Amino acid sequence: MVFKDRVVEAYQQIQDQICKSLELADGKAKFEEEIWNRDGGGGGRTRIMQHGNVIEKGGVNFSAVHGKLPDAIKKAFKVDSDEFFATGVSIVMHPNNPFVPIIHMNIRYFEMNDETRWFGGGIDLTPHYIIDTDARYFHHLLKQTCDQFDASFYPKFKAHADDYFFIKHREETRGVGGIFYDRLKPENTGLSFDQLLDFSIAVGNTFIPAYTELIDRNRDKEFDEHQQEWQYLRRSRYAEFNLVYDAGTKFGLETNGRIESILMSLPPMAKWVYNHQTLPDSEESYTLSKLKKGIEWA
């Protein structure tokens, strides 16, 4: 089997497994699937869950697209070729309960030819309210996954996530980070492409144990209107990051991607309040104090 077809098959299996597990965890909502085709070549499977017991809105998307690379992307990637192939799984979950965190995962493979190809991706957590034990648990699982392949991966990819998931105009991180990596190939990792595929799959398989545990810990916590308002404010920060900085969103828009699939990451409800201030010594001010780079969670 051609290598890229193996990646496609593995990513489709990960999408299937994650959707099945999330439906079980939610207990009410089911994924709606749309099969779509891209005009320039390829297509995907968009799966959206809404109005669940736990998940207010979430998506688990798979795509495998090919065609001509736009000039802006060629310049950004510093490549000369036109033909490209890209496949990946992208996930964002927006829960109902403010104490259940937003989670995002993306695993992807990009190829132009045998010399120009790489893996990218990551997984990160955006709590509305930061709970230290949850953040440590999440980072501990990511470190375990990384350490199976290279002990240098976690600290390097964790620092990359801190830098990447940073809302510059707010001077705060989007959440408690996670891992983020790009352009992994044998030349810069010492791993073969087969091993890098195994790593990408391992990151994908970390999603369910990480998120279902955090759901179980927090899904039944009571919350009031004030806490839900804070959740809507934090969601607005999430939307700002995705629309201003997110590379995947930009790539999708610039390669004539499917708008509904690209923007499924946006929350169902968010609020922007002018000059909002948190009260000293509140849960909200504690959360803001932890939205910084360089916190060692694992």
JOVEN-V921250 format. One record per helix or strand of 2 or more residues. SS is the DSSP state (A for helix, B for strand). FROM is the first residue (numbers start at 1). TO is the last residue. Records with the same first field share a line. If there is no record, write none. Layout:
SS = FROM-TO  FROM-TO
This chain:
A = 3-26  71-77  132-147  151-164  186-189  193-218  225-244  247-254  259-265  283-289
B = 32-37  42-50  55-68  83-95  102-111  117-126  166-167  172-173  177-184
